[in-house]
């Protein structure tokens, strides 16, 4: 049986191009790597290299062997990832989302449906979320767009609407709805980890300034005593009603102020999460 370390060393040589570069990457001496390559040739019973003066070059057989070695190494890496992800899935649930709203709704429900499971959550970019659900980092994720991707399934979950939150004496407090253009140029208090909403309000109100707060409790205290406008959503107003702080909450009428969220998971896991989709999340 071929030693796994020899395949790793052959792969390093093929990528680096020289013994000295490969030895440096592998933290081996050059004579040690040379002996390893000779040992691999002995185990395979074929010549893998053209030996030139002070230089070793892969021949055609060696190039094919290096290609196979790379595939074996990649398969081993995928095996380790898959086994570890499966082991984690038996005892824990990890959820990623492009915004905090779906997490506020879902996490309490998970605790009731899957008692005893450790639950963790993260707000991240779409790129990070997709990579994470595909490699098993996340059990499932929430995106704000319908997704069609091989190996993944996508279910509508909830719709969230952005609101302006102002003190009762603010000029906008008397309005039934408001637009981004009407508020552009004003300064806002805003939670730091709001996912895609951050980019959206900055795009829609390019002349505004946003004072970010890392902690939800701290933001609540600031909005209680500050004259600055802030943001809420119909989800946060329902899930966290004590966050109103006596403020007036006015919906933005712009189409971009409404987000549709979709639960995305691997096709092989969809049966496991069906119970999360069985009822209205905001009921």
Residue, then its C-alpha position, 0 to 999 in steps of 0.5 A: x500500500x502506498x504511504x499517504x505522506x508520499x502522495x502529499x509529497x508528490x503533489x507538493x513537488x508537482x505544484x512547486x516544480x522543484x525539489x527545493x521549493x517542495x521541500x521548503x513547503x513540506x518542512x523537509x530537507x531536500x535529500x529526505x524528499x529525494x529519498x521519498x520520491x525514490x521510495x514512491x517509484x519503488x512502491x509503484x514499480x515505475x519511473x516518475x521522473x526524468x533525472x537531469x543534472x542537479x534537477x528532477x522533472x516529472x515525466x509523463x507517468x509522473x504527471x499522471x501519478x501526480x494527478x491521481x495523488x491530487x484527487x486522492x488528497x482532495x477525496x480524503x479532505x472531503x471525507x474528513x469534512x463530511x464525517x465531521x459535519x455529520x458528527x456535528x449535525x447529530x448534536x448541534x444546529x448551526x444557522x446562518x442568515x443574511x439578516x437577523x430577523x429570520x433568526x429572531x423568529x426561528x431560534x426559539x422554535x428550534x429549541x422547542x422542536x429539537x430539545x437538547x440540541x445545541x444551537x448557534x447562529x451567525x449573520x454573514x454575507x451571501x457568499x459565506x452562507x452559500x459556502x457554509x451550507x455546501x461544506x456543512x458549516x451551516x445546517x441551513x441558511x436564510x437568503x433574501x432571494x430565491x435560489x436555484x443551485x445543484x444540491x440545494x433546496x430553497x423554501x419561502x420562509x417569511x417576509x420582513x418590512x423595514x420601518x423608520x423609528x422616531x421619537x413622537x416629536x420628530x417631523x416624520x412621526x405624523x406620516x403614515x409611511x415614508x420613503x428613503x429619499x425623504x430621510x436621505x441626509x439624516x443621521x441614524x442609530x443602527x445595529x451593527x449586525x443587520x446583514x444586507x439591510x446595512x448595504x441597502x440603507x446606505x445605498x438608498x440614503x447615500x447622504x446619511x450617516x449611520x452610527x453603529x452599535x454592536x450591542x442590542x441592549x445598548x442600542x435600545x438604551x440609546x434610542x430611548x433617550x436619543x432624538x436620532x431616528x433608527x430602524x425597526x421591522x415588522x418582525x422585530x416589532x412583533x418579536x421584541x415589542x419592548x424595543x418600541x421605547x415609546x417611539x413611532x414606527x413608520x413603514x418605508x414605502x419603497x419596494x426595496x424596504x421589503x425582503x423575502x427570506x428563504x430557508x436554504x438547505x442541502x437536498x439530502x437534509x430537507x426531510x429533517x427541517x420540514x417541521x420548521x416550515x410546517x406553520x406560519x413563522x410569525x403566528 
